[in-house]
């Protein structure tokens, strides 16, 4: 019995703490609330995005029956990115209320574009604007500007599987570079020759590139030259293919072949082509018979020497 009483007391204490945690002392009026927006480029230059909030028709609860929720004016969007500001604010101006109670409005977080490649979007569902309207205990009807009601508002939604109060919308951008280089090797490698490449970039599934990314593209490189394509969204699939030149053997990133592909990561992604052309140089001597020619000359020289020596003995 004592154990049961202890459990009941413990539960009561927990519940009382929970009520205290959610209790709000509304001692002043809130005319508007500000939701911060952060859009950080971890690498590269982030594409420009317009951020906004769309607030739907509200529902009145904890109110006198028949009470309707007044509408809320559209929220002005903020534009961030593209070497511009990384922080902004969305301001929700609250309407006047004639009845105390709780007013709940569905909220949609908007972005334009809503699926830019390389951008990590703030992920929240079931977002709502909650407005509590309570009596002002110090309201004096005969005093000008004395407020009859106090308003208190906040955004709430499901973030990472939990219902939370939302004070800030966080976004980020990640990009990498693709460096394509050319080396010509071999005793007959022409280091003044242009080699042609086709570069193809494909945005991650379900995303779109910034309008400045136009691919496929064609480039040409000579020996010792390179080109770097900057600010490619992370996760982009890349492919670089060289137009075949039958006079050369080609490797790319150390492997035989005319093309390479991969997925963009942060930092520099490399694609190094090496074209090699070699040939045996003719010197006018048939190299295979040279040892035999030398031996023959030695034999002839020996015979001549012996004849000359024999003749000298006869003369003596």
C-alpha positions as CSV (number, residue, x, y, z in Angstrom):
1,X,0.0,0.0,0.0
2,X,2.8,2.4,0.9
3,X,4.5,1.6,-2.4
4,X,1.3,2.5,-4.3
5,X,1.0,5.8,-2.5
6,X,4.6,6.6,-3.3
7,X,4.0,6.0,-7.0
8,X,0.9,8.2,-6.9
9,X,2.7,11.0,-5.2
10,X,5.6,10.7,-7.7
11,X,3.2,10.8,-10.7
12,X,1.5,13.9,-9.2
13,X,4.8,15.6,-8.8
14,X,5.8,14.9,-12.4
15,X,2.4,16.2,-13.7
16,X,2.8,19.3,-11.6
17,X,6.2,19.9,-13.0
18,X,4.9,19.4,-16.6
19,X,2.1,21.9,-16.0
20,X,4.6,24.4,-14.6
21,X,6.9,23.9,-17.6
22,X,4.2,24.8,-20.1
23,X,2.6,27.6,-18.0
24,X,3.2,31.0,-19.4
25,X,2.9,34.2,-17.5
26,X,1.6,36.6,-20.1
27,X,2.3,40.0,-18.6
28,X,2.5,42.1,-21.8
29,X,1.1,42.2,-25.3
30,X,2.8,40.8,-28.3
31,X,2.1,42.7,-31.5
32,X,4.3,40.5,-33.8
33,X,6.7,37.6,-33.7
34,X,9.9,37.2,-35.6
35,X,11.1,33.9,-37.0
36,X,14.9,33.9,-37.8
37,X,16.1,32.4,-41.0
38,X,19.7,31.3,-41.4
39,X,21.2,30.1,-44.8
40,X,24.8,29.3,-44.5
41,X,27.2,28.3,-47.4
42,X,29.5,25.7,-45.8
43,X,31.4,25.7,-49.1
44,X,30.9,27.4,-52.4
45,X,28.4,30.2,-53.2
46,X,24.8,29.3,-52.3
47,X,22.1,29.8,-54.9
48,X,19.6,32.6,-54.1
49,X,16.5,31.4,-52.4
50,X,13.3,33.2,-51.3
51,X,12.0,32.1,-47.9
52,X,8.5,32.7,-46.6
53,X,5.6,31.6,-44.5
54,X,2.0,31.0,-45.7
55,X,-0.6,31.2,-42.9
56,X,-4.0,29.6,-43.4
57,X,-7.4,30.2,-41.9
58,X,-7.4,29.9,-38.1
59,X,-9.5,27.9,-35.7
60,X,-10.7,29.3,-32.3
61,X,-10.7,27.0,-29.3
62,X,-10.9,27.7,-25.6
63,X,-13.2,30.5,-26.7
64,X,-16.9,31.4,-26.5
65,X,-18.9,29.2,-28.8
66,X,-19.2,30.6,-32.3
67,X,-16.0,32.6,-32.1
68,X,-14.1,32.8,-35.4
69,X,-10.4,33.5,-35.8
70,X,-9.4,36.7,-37.5
71,X,-7.2,36.4,-40.6
72,X,-3.5,37.2,-40.6
73,X,-1.8,39.4,-43.2
74,X,0.6,37.8,-45.6
75,X,4.2,37.6,-44.4
76,X,6.8,39.4,-46.4
77,X,9.4,36.9,-47.7
78,X,13.2,37.3,-47.4
79,X,15.8,36.5,-50.1
80,X,19.1,35.1,-49.0
81,X,22.2,33.6,-50.7
82,X,24.2,34.2,-53.9
83,X,26.9,36.1,-51.9
84,X,24.2,38.1,-50.2
85,X,22.9,38.0,-46.6
86,X,23.0,34.7,-44.7
87,X,20.5,35.7,-42.1
88,X,17.0,37.2,-42.2
89,X,13.7,37.4,-40.3
90,X,10.1,36.6,-41.1
91,X,7.8,38.9,-39.3
92,X,4.2,37.8,-38.4
93,X,2.0,40.7,-37.5
94,X,-0.8,39.6,-35.2
95,X,-4.4,40.9,-35.7
96,X,-6.6,42.3,-33.0
97,X,-8.8,39.8,-31.1
98,X,-12.2,40.5,-29.5
99,X,-12.5,37.3,-27.5
100,X,-10.1,35.6,-25.2
101,X,-9.0,32.1,-26.0
102,X,-6.6,30.0,-28.1
103,X,-6.3,30.5,-31.9
104,X,-4.5,28.1,-34.1
105,X,-3.4,28.7,-37.7
106,X,-1.9,26.1,-40.1
107,X,1.5,27.3,-41.4
108,X,3.4,26.3,-44.6
109,X,7.1,27.0,-44.8
110,X,7.9,28.1,-48.3
111,X,11.1,28.3,-50.4
112,X,11.6,29.2,-54.0
113,X,13.1,27.1,-55.4
114,X,12.0,24.4,-53.1
115,X,14.5,21.7,-54.3
116,X,17.8,23.4,-55.2
117,X,20.7,21.0,-55.5
118,X,23.2,21.1,-52.7
119,X,20.8,22.8,-50.2
120,X,19.9,21.1,-46.9
121,X,16.4,22.3,-46.1
122,X,14.8,22.9,-42.7
123,X,12.5,19.9,-42.2
124,X,9.4,20.4,-40.2
125,X,5.8,19.1,-40.5
126,X,2.5,20.0,-38.9
127,X,3.6,23.6,-38.4
128,X,1.1,25.8,-36.6
129,X,0.9,29.4,-35.4
130,X,-0.6,29.4,-31.9
131,X,-2.0,32.6,-30.4
132,X,-3.2,32.9,-26.9
133,X,-5.4,35.8,-26.0
134,X,-5.9,36.6,-22.3
135,X,-7.4,39.4,-20.2
136,X,-5.2,42.2,-19.2
137,X,-5.5,42.4,-15.4
138,X,-4.6,46.0,-15.4
139,X,-7.0,47.0,-18.1
140,X,-8.7,50.4,-17.4
141,X,-11.6,51.3,-19.7
142,X,-11.3,55.0,-19.0
143,X,-7.6,55.1,-19.8
144,X,-6.6,55.8,-23.4
145,X,-4.5,53.1,-25.0
146,X,-5.2,50.7,-22.1
147,X,-5.2,47.2,-23.6
148,X,-8.1,45.0,-22.9
149,X,-6.3,41.8,-24.0
150,X,-2.7,40.5,-24.2
151,X,-1.6,38.3,-27.1
152,X,1.1,35.7,-26.9
153,X,2.1,33.7,-30.1
154,X,4.6,31.1,-31.2
155,X,5.3,28.6,-34.0
156,X,5.2,24.9,-33.2
157,X,5.8,21.8,-35.3
158,X,7.3,18.4,-35.6
159,X,11.1,18.5,-35.9
160,X,13.2,15.3,-35.8
161,X,10.1,13.4,-34.7
162,X,9.3,15.7,-31.7
163,X,6.9,18.5,-31.3
164,X,8.9,21.7,-30.7
165,X,8.6,25.4,-30.6
166,X,10.2,26.8,-33.8
167,X,12.2,30.0,-33.4
168,X,14.6,29.6,-36.3
169,X,14.6,28.1,-39.8
170,X,18.0,26.7,-40.6
171,X,19.3,26.0,-44.1
172,X,22.8,25.2,-45.5
173,X,24.6,24.8,-48.9
174,X,27.5,22.5,-49.8
175,X,29.5,22.4,-53.0
176,X,32.7,21.2,-54.5
177,X,34.9,21.8,-57.5
178,X,35.9,19.6,-60.5
179,X,39.4,20.0,-61.9
180,X,40.1,18.5,-65.3
181,X,43.7,18.3,-66.4
182,X,45.7,17.2,-69.5
183,X,49.2,15.7,-69.8
184,X,50.9,14.5,-73.0
185,X,53.6,12.0,-72.7
186,X,55.8,9.8,-75.0
187,X,58.6,10.6,-77.5
188,X,56.1,11.5,-80.2
189,X,53.5,13.2,-77.9
190,X,52.5,16.5,-79.5
191,X,52.3,19.0,-76.7
192,X,50.8,21.7,-78.9
193,X,47.8,19.5,-79.8
194,X,44.2,20.3,-78.6
195,X,42.3,17.5,-77.0
196,X,38.5,17.8,-76.7
197,X,36.3,16.8,-73.7
198,X,32.6,16.6,-73.0
199,X,31.6,17.4,-69.4
200,X,28.2,16.3,-68.1
201,X,26.7,17.2,-64.7
202,X,23.5,15.7,-63.4
203,X,21.7,17.1,-60.4
204,X,20.8,14.7,-57.5
205,X,17.5,13.1,-58.0
206,X,14.6,15.3,-57.1
207,X,16.7,18.5,-57.2
208,X,17.4,21.2,-59.7
209,X,20.5,23.2,-60.7
210,X,20.9,26.9,-60.4
211,X,20.1,28.5,-63.8
212,X,23.8,29.2,-64.3
213,X,24.7,25.5,-64.6
214,X,24.3,24.6,-68.3
215,X,25.6,21.1,-69.2
216,X,26.8,19.1,-71.1
217,X,29.6,21.4,-72.1
218,X,32.7,21.0,-74.4
219,X,36.2,22.1,-73.5
220,X,39.6,21.7,-75.1
221,X,43.0,21.3,-73.3
222,X,46.6,21.1,-74.4
223,X,49.5,19.6,-72.4
224,X,49.9,21.2,-69.0
225,X,46.5,22.9,-69.1
226,X,43.7,22.4,-66.7
227,X,40.2,23.8,-66.1
228,X,38.3,23.9,-62.8
229,X,34.5,24.0,-62.7
230,X,33.6,25.6,-59.4
231,X,30.6,25.6,-57.1
232,X,29.1,22.3,-58.1
233,X,26.4,21.2,-55.6
234,X,27.4,18.2,-53.5
235,X,25.9,15.0,-54.7
236,X,26.0,16.0,-58.3
237,X,27.0,13.2,-60.7
238,X,29.8,14.2,-63.0
239,X,31.2,12.5,-66.2
240,X,34.1,13.7,-68.4
241,X,34.7,12.0,-71.7
242,X,37.6,12.7,-74.1
243,X,37.1,12.5,-77.9
244,X,39.3,9.6,-79.0
245,X,42.5,10.2,-80.9
246,X,43.7,6.9,-82.3
247,X,47.4,7.9,-82.2
248,X,47.4,8.0,-78.5
249,X,46.9,5.7,-75.6
250,X,44.7,7.4,-72.9
251,X,44.4,7.0,-69.1
252,X,42.3,8.9,-66.7
253,X,43.0,9.0,-63.0
254,X,45.5,6.2,-63.6
255,X,43.0,3.8,-65.3
256,X,42.9,2.9,-69.0
257,X,40.0,4.5,-70.8
258,X,38.6,7.7,-72.3
259,X,36.2,8.8,-69.6
260,X,35.7,9.0,-65.8
261,X,32.7,9.7,-63.6
262,X,31.9,10.2,-60.0
263,X,29.9,12.1,-57.4
264,X,30.8,15.6,-56.3
265,X,32.1,15.9,-52.7
266,X,33.3,19.0,-50.9
267,X,36.7,20.2,-51.9
268,X,38.4,19.5,-55.2
269,X,37.4,16.5,-57.2
270,X,40.1,15.6,-59.8
271,X,39.9,14.1,-63.3
272,X,43.5,13.8,-64.8
273,X,43.9,12.7,-68.4
274,X,47.3,11.4,-69.8
275,X,47.7,10.8,-73.5
276,X,50.8,8.8,-74.5
277,X,52.4,8.3,-78.0
278,X,55.6,6.4,-78.5
279,X,57.5,5.1,-81.6
280,X,60.8,3.3,-82.3
281,X,63.3,5.8,-83.7
282,X,65.1,4.5,-87.0
283,X,68.8,5.1,-86.9
284,X,69.9,3.6,-90.3
285,X,71.3,0.5,-88.6
286,X,69.4,-2.7,-88.6
287,X,69.8,-3.4,-84.9
288,X,69.0,-7.1,-85.1
289,X,72.1,-7.8,-87.5
290,X,74.5,-5.4,-85.8
291,X,76.2,-8.1,-83.6
292,X,76.8,-10.3,-86.6
293,X,78.2,-7.4,-88.6
294,X,80.7,-6.7,-85.9
295,X,81.8,-10.3,-85.6
296,X,82.3,-10.4,-89.4
297,X,84.4,-7.3,-89.4
298,X,86.6,-8.8,-86.6
299,X,87.1,-12.0,-88.6
300,X,88.0,-10.1,-91.8
301,X,90.5,-7.9,-89.8
302,X,92.0,-11.0,-88.3
303,X,92.5,-12.7,-91.7
304,X,94.1,-9.5,-93.2
305,X,96.4,-9.3,-90.2
306,X,97.6,-12.9,-90.7
307,X,98.2,-12.5,-94.4
308,X,100.2,-9.3,-93.9
309,X,102.3,-11.0,-91.2
310,X,102.9,-14.0,-93.4
311,X,104.1,-11.8,-96.3
312,X,106.5,-10.0,-94.1
313,X,108.1,-13.3,-93.0
314,X,108.5,-14.4,-96.6
315,X,110.3,-11.1,-97.5
316,X,112.6,-11.5,-94.6
